[in-house]
Amino acid sequence: AKALLERERFGGRCVGVAGDELSFEEACGVFRGVLGVEMPSTFCAVGSVLKVAMRDIGAMFRWFETAGFAVDIEAARREYPELQDFGTWLEKSSGFRDLKVGKSA
């Protein structure tokens, strides 16, 4: 949204924005640690069918697995201190925060 609102500042720039860089296993651990429940997932077969049936989806996931975003997270945090890592996002911003075990109503 900032890039759209501050066109002079961001015009002509390629800006990588990421608050965290986690493997699936690490993300599952953070999810469990923050919310006290397992991270939801789907059957591997569903993902496999999507990757084959929708070639663009398959290409996207292959890119995630190999090249990835390569965002300089430290530089992004200096420019955007409000960036949240995965755990903070789960706790403060995501719809998953309502799943938190032991959450008081």
C-alpha positions as CSV (number, residue, x, y, z in Angstrom):
1,A,0.0,0.0,0.0
2,K,2.9,2.4,0.8
3,A,4.2,2.0,-2.8
4,L,0.9,3.1,-4.2
5,L,0.5,6.0,-1.7
6,E,4.2,7.2,-2.0
7,R,4.8,6.9,-5.7
8,E,7.7,9.4,-5.7
9,R,9.6,7.3,-3.1
10,F,8.9,3.9,-4.6
11,G,8.7,4.7,-8.3
12,G,11.1,2.6,-10.4
13,R,12.2,0.5,-7.4
14,C,12.0,-3.2,-6.9
15,V,11.2,-3.6,-3.2
16,G,11.4,-7.0,-1.5
17,V,9.2,-7.2,1.6
18,A,9.3,-10.2,3.9
19,G,9.2,-10.4,7.6
20,D,10.5,-13.9,7.9
21,E,12.1,-16.7,5.9
22,L,11.1,-20.1,7.2
23,S,11.0,-23.7,6.0
24,F,7.7,-25.5,6.2
25,E,9.0,-27.4,9.3
26,E,10.1,-24.1,11.0
27,A,6.7,-22.5,10.2
28,C,4.9,-25.4,11.7
29,G,7.0,-25.1,14.9
30,V,6.3,-21.3,15.2
31,F,2.6,-21.9,14.6
32,R,2.5,-24.6,17.3
33,G,4.6,-22.5,19.6
34,V,2.5,-19.3,19.2
35,L,-1.0,-20.9,19.0
36,G,-0.6,-24.2,20.8
37,V,-2.1,-26.1,17.9
38,E,-0.8,-27.8,14.7
39,M,-0.7,-25.7,11.6
40,P,-3.6,-26.6,9.2
41,S,-2.5,-28.3,6.0
42,T,-4.1,-30.2,3.1
43,F,-3.4,-33.6,1.7
44,C,-0.3,-33.8,-0.4
45,A,-2.4,-35.3,-3.2
46,V,-4.4,-32.0,-3.5
47,G,-1.2,-30.0,-3.9
48,S,0.3,-32.5,-6.4
49,V,-2.9,-32.4,-8.5
50,L,-2.9,-28.6,-8.5
51,K,0.8,-28.4,-9.5
52,V,0.1,-30.8,-12.5
53,A,-3.3,-29.5,-13.5
54,M,-2.3,-25.8,-13.3
55,R,1.1,-25.4,-14.7
56,D,1.5,-21.8,-13.4
57,I,0.9,-23.0,-9.9
58,G,3.4,-25.8,-10.3
59,A,6.0,-23.3,-11.7
60,M,5.3,-21.0,-8.8
61,F,5.9,-23.7,-6.2
62,R,9.0,-24.9,-7.9
63,W,10.3,-21.3,-7.8
64,F,9.5,-21.1,-4.1
65,E,11.4,-24.3,-3.5
66,T,14.5,-23.4,-5.5
67,A,15.1,-19.6,-6.0
68,G,12.7,-18.1,-3.6
69,F,12.3,-14.4,-2.9
70,A,15.9,-13.7,-1.7
71,V,14.7,-10.7,0.3
72,D,17.2,-9.0,2.5
73,I,15.0,-9.2,5.6
74,E,17.3,-7.0,7.8
75,A,17.3,-4.2,5.2
76,A,13.5,-4.6,4.8
77,R,13.1,-4.2,8.6
78,R,15.3,-1.1,8.7
79,E,13.1,0.5,6.0
80,Y,9.8,-0.9,7.3
81,P,10.1,-1.4,11.1
82,E,6.5,-2.4,11.3
83,L,7.2,-5.7,9.4
84,Q,6.1,-8.7,11.4
85,D,7.8,-12.0,11.6
86,F,5.6,-15.1,11.2
87,G,5.0,-15.5,15.0
88,T,4.1,-11.9,15.5
89,W,1.8,-12.0,12.5
90,L,0.1,-15.1,13.9
91,E,-0.4,-13.5,17.3
92,K,-1.4,-10.0,16.3
93,S,-2.7,-9.8,12.7
94,S,-3.8,-13.2,11.3
95,G,-7.2,-14.7,11.5
96,F,-5.5,-17.8,13.1
97,R,-5.0,-15.9,16.3
98,D,-8.6,-16.9,17.3
99,L,-7.3,-20.5,17.4
100,K,-4.9,-19.8,20.3
101,V,-5.2,-22.5,23.0
102,G,-6.0,-21.0,26.4
103,K,-7.1,-17.7,24.9
104,S,-9.3,-15.8,27.2
105,A,-12.6,-14.6,25.7
